[in-house]
Amino acid sequence: MKYSLFGLLAILIMLLAGCVSFPQTVDEFRASSPEAQTFTTNRSLKDTYELIANNLVSCQKPVFKKPISVSGNFYELPSELSKVEGKIDEVDGSAVISSEYFNPVASGFLLVIDFKRNTINETAVSVHKLDNQKVWTTAAHNIESWFSGGKKCL
């Protein structure tokens, strides 16, 4: 009986962990996100990429609030960490930026932004968001507002 309860609990935890897991690759994220928000800028691929990258990096700040105890000593560790990664290929005329979340419970991608050069001074941007909840819709709109002087973070 003790082993069957343990087995049932282990299966339940694995099922629940699968329900709350984030996509683990950029391609998984694109496939699982709702329709991307797209817009066009009157800037070069490089300028568009740099403006979004710089704003995303400045918006990603770890939150130090989670104390843990190790051998009687207490430490404050970030309760959440995120990183922004990007890659630009000016020859191909494309770029991608991703924002990834790290947490002991669940980690994965939160935002993926694709760039495609239309002309020398025009770039198409596609913002793939986690889901259609208001917070992610607002985040996607904030990214677009950066091109008209907006400074709101996600």
C-alpha positions in Angstrom: 0.0 0.0 0.0 2.8 2.4 0.9 4.5 1.8 -2.5 1.3 2.2 -4.5 0.6 5.6 -2.8 4.1 6.7 -3.5 3.8 5.5 -7.2 0.4 7.3 -7.5 1.9 10.5 -6.0 4.9 10.3 -8.4 2.6 9.9 -11.4 0.4 12.8 -10.3 3.4 15.1 -9.8 4.8 14.2 -13.3 1.4 14.9 -14.9 1.1 18.2 -13.0 4.7 19.2 -14.0 3.8 18.5 -17.6 0.8 20.8 -17.3 2.8 23.8 -16.1 5.9 23.4 -18.2 7.0 26.1 -20.5 8.1 25.4 -24.1 11.8 24.5 -24.0 12.9 25.5 -27.5 12.3 28.5 -29.7 10.5 26.3 -32.3 8.3 24.7 -29.6 7.4 28.1 -28.4 6.5 29.4 -31.9 4.3 26.3 -32.5 2.5 26.6 -29.1 2.0 30.4 -29.0 -1.2 32.0 -30.3 -1.1 34.0 -33.4 1.9 36.4 -33.5 1.5 40.1 -33.3 3.2 41.6 -36.3 4.1 45.1 -37.2 6.6 46.9 -39.5 9.2 49.5 -38.6 10.7 52.2 -40.8 14.2 51.2 -39.6 16.9 48.9 -40.8 17.1 45.3 -39.5 20.1 46.2 -37.4 18.4 49.3 -35.8 15.2 47.5 -35.2 17.0 44.5 -33.6 19.2 46.7 -31.4 16.3 48.9 -30.1 14.2 45.8 -29.0 17.3 44.0 -27.6 18.4 47.0 -25.5 14.9 47.6 -24.1 14.3 43.9 -23.3 17.7 43.6 -21.6 17.0 46.7 -19.5 13.5 45.3 -18.6 14.9 42.0 -17.3 16.0 42.5 -13.7 16.2 39.6 -11.2 14.1 39.9 -8.1 16.0 39.2 -4.9 13.4 38.1 -2.4 13.8 34.4 -1.8 15.8 33.5 1.4 17.2 30.0 1.7 19.0 28.3 4.6 22.2 26.3 4.0 23.9 24.9 7.1 22.2 27.5 9.3 23.2 30.4 7.1 20.6 32.4 5.2 21.1 33.6 1.7 18.9 35.6 -0.6 18.6 34.1 -4.0 16.8 35.4 -7.0 13.2 34.2 -7.0 13.2 34.4 -10.7 15.8 34.9 -13.3 15.5 35.6 -17.0 17.8 36.0 -19.9 17.5 37.6 -23.3 19.4 36.1 -26.2 19.5 37.2 -29.8 21.0 36.4 -33.1 21.1 38.6 -36.2 22.0 37.4 -39.7 22.4 40.5 -41.9 23.3 38.5 -45.0 20.0 36.5 -44.7 18.1 39.6 -43.5 16.7 37.9 -40.4 17.1 38.0 -36.7 15.5 36.4 -33.5 15.4 37.5 -29.9 14.1 35.3 -27.1 13.4 35.9 -23.5 13.7 32.8 -21.2 12.6 32.4 -17.6 14.4 30.2 -15.0 12.8 29.0 -11.8 13.4 25.9 -9.7 9.8 24.8 -10.4 9.2 25.7 -14.1 11.5 27.2 -16.7 11.2 28.0 -20.4 10.6 30.6 -23.0 8.3 33.5 -22.4 8.7 35.6 -25.6 10.2 35.1 -29.0 10.6 37.9 -31.5 11.4 37.3 -35.2 12.7 39.9 -37.6 12.7 39.9 -41.4 14.2 42.7 -43.5 11.6 43.9 -46.1 13.8 46.7 -47.6 17.0 48.5 -46.4 14.8 50.8 -44.2 11.9 48.6 -43.4 11.7 45.6 -41.1 8.9 43.2 -40.3 8.6 42.2 -36.6 6.6 39.2 -35.3 6.2 39.0 -31.5 5.3 35.4 -30.4 3.8 35.6 -26.9 3.2 32.9 -24.3 -0.6 33.0 -24.5 -3.5 35.4 -25.0 -3.7 36.6 -21.4 -3.8 40.4 -21.0 -0.2 40.5 -19.6 1.3 39.0 -22.7 -0.9 41.1 -25.1 0.2 44.2 -23.2 3.8 43.1 -23.4 3.6 42.7 -27.2 2.0 46.1 -27.5 4.7 47.7 -25.3 7.4 46.3 -27.7 5.7 48.0 -30.7 5.4 51.3 -28.7 9.1 51.4 -28.2 9.4 52.6 -31.8 7.3 55.7 -31.1 9.3 56.7 -27.9 7.4 54.4 -25.4 9.5 53.1 -22.5 7.1 50.7 -20.7 8.6 47.3 -19.8 6.8 44.0 -20.3 
